[in-house]
C-alpha cells in the first residue's frame, strides 16, 4: 500500500467524521428552533393571560371581586401552564438527546469500522519484517477503541443524567402546584361558607 492509498483511506474516515458533525449541527439547530417556538408560544400565552387578568382586575367593582380574581384557582392555572410548558421542553430535550446518542453511536461504529478496515489494509500490504511494528500499532489501535467505548458510555450517562434532572424539575413544579392547590382548598371553602 502506498502513501496515496493510506492518505485516501484516512481522508475517507475524516469525511465521514465531517458528515457526522454536520448531522449533529443540523439536529442541534432543529432542537433550538423547537425550543424557540415553545418559548414564543409560552410567552405569548403568558402575556395574553396577564392582559386578561389585568383587564378583569381593572373592571372589578369591589375589593372582594379582586380577591376572588387573585384566588388560588388562577394561580393554579398559571402553575399548570408552567408544568405543561416544562413537559414540552423536556420532550424536546429528551428527543434531541436520543437523536444525539444515536448519531454518536453510529459515528463511533463507523469510525471503528473505518479504522479497522484501514488497519487490515495496512497489515495486508506491510513489508516483510514489520510484524513488531504492526503488533504495536494494533495495540495502540485497541487502546483508541477503548477510548471510543469510554466516550460512548460517558455520553450515554450524561444524557441519562440530563433527562433525570429534567424529570426532577418537572416533578418539583408539579409538587409545588399540588401544594398550592392543597393549601388553597380550605381557604376557598371557608370563603364560600361565609
JORA-V730861 format. One line per field, one symbol per residue. psi: psi as a letter, one per 40 degrees, with the letter a starting at -180 (. if undefined). burial: # if it has 9 or more other C-alpha atoms within 8 Angstrom, else .. Layout:
# JORA-V730861
psi: ???
burial: ???
This chain:
# JORA-V730861
psi: hiddddddddddddddddddddddddddddddddddddddddddddddddddddddddeididddddddfidddddddddddddddddddddddddddddddddddddddddddddddddddddeiiieeddddddddddddddddddddddddddddddddddddddddddddddddddddddddddddddd.
burial: .....#..##..#..##..#..##..##..#..##..#...#..........#..##..#....##..#..#.###..##.##.######.###.##.###.###.##.###.##..##.##...........#...#......#..#...#..##..#...#..##..#..##..#..##..#..........
